[in-house]
Amino acid sequence: AAGGDALQRLDTIEAELVRLTAKTEEVELKVNRVVTDGTNQIGDIEFRLCEVTEGCDIANLPEIAVLGGAAPSVDAAPVEPVAGDIGATSGDTGGAELALSEQADFDRAKEVLASGDFRGAADLFATYAQSYPGGPLIQEAQVLGGDALAQAGDISGSARSYLAAFSGNPEGGFAPEALMKLGMALGALGQVNEACMTLAEVGNRFPGSPAAGEASFAMPGLQCP
């Protein structure tokens, strides 16, 4: 396709490979910078949440996982049902299979939340997250757990739950909502600068989403620049 003799074609191919390699390295550097900056921001938010949380020891804060490091691969094999359980498919999981007990525990927590027992629902969602780490419903469970804690008056706890939901899977279906609610919680805690940065990031990452609209509406109330 390049024309000329074999040597000329090889030279053309080599030049194209060099160009593609350079472009790939450039993209890799940009991605690494985004990951590093995002991880540092999450670490800063975690530090500030600890400062306003009674009994939190900053010296014993766990190491922040690299942003996106826990996100499931799109090519990952579906979760196998637990032996003895009948597999059930949830419409919210993108087709991934759930153990019957996992779906039942999630549904039970949602029922308790709907009943108005916010502290009880928060405990159930926290137990769910510990029992099924990496499950297809984990991000939604962490967002709903944050909602329950917020309704119970534990704003700091709700912020931690939203932060966990977003940082565990920044590209997940509930990531925009988690990031927006994290920003709102930070504002309620008096962390106005961090709240404004977080709310602005919703629009940057998820333009046109309902969460971005809510974040944009909330920013003037915090007097964000």
C-alpha positions in Angstrom: 0.0 0.0 0.0 2.9 2.3 0.7 4.3 1.8 -2.9 8.0 1.3 -3.8 10.2 -1.7 -3.3 10.3 -3.9 -0.2 12.9 -1.8 1.5 10.9 1.4 1.1 7.8 -0.3 2.5 9.7 -1.6 5.5 11.1 1.9 6.2 7.5 3.3 6.0 6.2 0.6 8.4 9.1 1.3 10.8 8.4 5.0 10.8 4.7 4.4 11.5 5.5 2.0 14.3 7.8 4.7 15.9 5.0 7.2 15.6 2.4 4.9 17.2 4.8 4.0 20.0 5.4 7.6 20.8 1.7 8.3 20.7 1.0 5.4 23.0 3.7 6.6 25.5 2.2 10.1 25.5 -1.3 8.7 26.3 0.1 6.5 29.0 1.8 9.5 30.6 -1.4 11.5 30.6 -3.4 8.6 32.1 -0.7 8.1 34.8 -1.0 11.8 35.7 -4.7 11.7 35.9 -4.6 8.6 38.1 -1.9 10.2 40.4 -3.8 13.5 40.7 -7.1 11.7 41.4 -5.6 9.4 44.0 -4.0 12.3 45.7 -7.3 14.2 45.8 -9.1 11.2 47.3 -6.3 10.9 49.9 -6.8 14.6 50.8 -10.5 14.2 51.2 -10.0 11.1 53.3 -7.6 13.0 55.6 -10.1 15.9 55.9 -13.0 13.6 56.7 -10.9 12.0 59.4 -10.2 15.5 60.9 -13.9 16.1 61.4 -14.8 12.6 62.5 -14.7 12.0 66.3 -12.4 9.3 67.3 -10.6 9.0 63.9 -6.9 8.6 64.2 -5.1 10.2 61.3 -1.9 8.2 62.0 -3.8 4.9 61.4 -5.6 5.8 58.2 -5.2 3.0 55.7 -3.2 3.5 52.6 -5.3 4.9 49.7 -5.7 2.5 46.9 -4.7 3.7 43.4 -7.7 5.3 41.7 -9.5 2.8 39.6 -7.3 -0.1 40.8 -10.3 -2.0 42.2 -12.5 -1.4 39.2 -13.7 -4.7 37.6 -12.5 -5.4 34.1 -15.1 -5.3 31.4 -13.8 -8.6 30.2 -13.9 -10.3 33.6 -15.7 -13.5 33.8 -19.2 -13.3 35.4 -19.5 -14.0 39.1 -20.3 -17.6 39.7 -23.3 -18.4 42.0 -22.4 -19.8 45.4 -22.7 -23.5 45.5 -26.1 -24.6 46.5 -27.7 -21.3 45.6 -29.8 -20.7 42.5 -28.2 -18.0 40.3 -30.3 -14.9 39.8 -29.7 -12.1 37.3 -30.3 -8.5 38.3 -31.2 -5.8 35.8 -28.8 -3.4 37.6 -25.7 -5.6 37.1 -25.3 -5.5 33.4 -26.0 -9.2 33.2 -23.6 -10.4 35.9 -24.9 -13.4 37.8 -25.7 -13.0 41.5 -26.0 -15.6 44.2 -29.6 -15.7 45.5 -28.4 -14.9 49.0 -26.5 -11.8 47.7 -29.6 -10.4 46.0 -31.7 -11.2 49.0 -29.3 -9.4 51.4 -29.3 -6.3 49.1 -33.1 -6.3 48.7 -33.5 -6.6 52.5 -31.3 -3.6 53.1 -33.3 -1.6 50.5 -36.5 -2.6 52.3 -35.2 -1.4 55.6 -34.1 1.9 54.1 -37.6 2.4 52.6 -39.2 1.7 55.9 -37.3 4.7 57.5 -34.9 2.7 59.7 -31.9 4.6 58.4 -29.4 3.4 60.9 -30.5 -0.2 60.5 -30.3 0.1 56.7 -26.8 1.7 57.0 -25.7 -1.3 59.1 -27.1 -3.8 56.6 -25.5 -2.1 53.6 -22.1 -2.0 55.5 -22.5 -5.7 56.2 -23.4 -6.3 52.6 -20.2 -4.5 51.4 -18.1 -6.6 53.7 -19.8 -9.9 52.7 -19.7 -9.4 48.9 -16.6 -7.3 48.1 -16.3 -6.6 44.4 -19.9 -7.8 43.7 -21.8 -6.2 40.9 -24.1 -4.3 43.3 -21.4 -3.1 45.6 -21.3 0.5 44.3 -25.0 0.9 44.5 -25.0 -0.5 48.0 -22.3 2.0 49.1 -24.3 4.9 47.6 -27.5 3.7 49.3 -25.5 3.2 52.5 -24.3 6.8 52.3 -27.9 7.9 51.8 -29.0 6.0 54.9 -26.2 7.5 57.0 -27.0 11.0 55.8 -30.7 10.5 56.8 -29.5 9.2 60.2 -27.5 12.4 60.6 -24.0 10.9 60.2 -22.8 13.2 57.4 -19.1 12.2 57.9 -20.0 8.5 57.6 -22.1 9.2 54.5 -19.2 11.1 52.9 -16.9 8.1 53.5 -19.4 5.8 51.9 -19.8 8.0 48.8 -16.0 8.2 48.6 -15.7 4.5 48.8 -18.3 4.0 46.1 -16.6 6.4 43.7 -13.0 5.5 44.3 -13.8 1.8 44.0 -15.1 2.1 40.5 -14.8 5.7 39.0 -16.4 4.6 35.7 -19.2 2.6 37.3 -22.9 3.3 36.7 -23.3 5.0 40.1 -20.0 6.9 40.0 -21.6 10.2 39.0 -24.1 10.1 41.8 -21.5 9.0 44.3 -19.2 11.9 43.4 -22.0 14.5 43.4 -23.2 13.3 46.8 -19.7 13.3 48.1 -19.4 16.9 47.2 -22.7 17.8 48.9 -21.6 16.0 52.0 -18.3 17.8 52.1 -20.2 21.1 51.8 -22.4 20.1 54.8 -19.2 19.3 56.8 -17.8 22.8 56.1 -15.1 21.6 53.7 -16.2 24.2 51.1 -13.1 24.3 48.9 -13.1 20.5 48.6 -16.8 20.5 48.1 -16.5 22.9 45.2 -13.7 21.0 43.6 -15.6 17.7 43.9 -18.8 19.2 42.5 -16.9 20.8 39.6 -15.3 17.4 38.9 -18.7 15.9 38.4 -19.3 18.1 35.4 -15.8 17.5 34.1 -16.1 13.7 34.3 -19.7 13.2 33.5 -21.0 16.1 31.4 -24.7 16.0 30.6 -25.5 13.5 33.4 -28.3 14.2 35.9 -25.6 14.2 38.6 -23.7 16.9 36.8 -26.8 19.0 36.6 -27.5 18.6 40.4 -23.8 19.5 41.1 -24.0 22.6 39.0 -27.2 23.7 40.8 -25.6 23.2 44.2 -22.4 25.1 43.6 -23.8 28.6 43.8 -25.2 27.8 47.3 -21.7 27.1 48.4 -20.4 30.3 46.7 -18.1 28.2 44.5 -16.0 30.3 42.1 
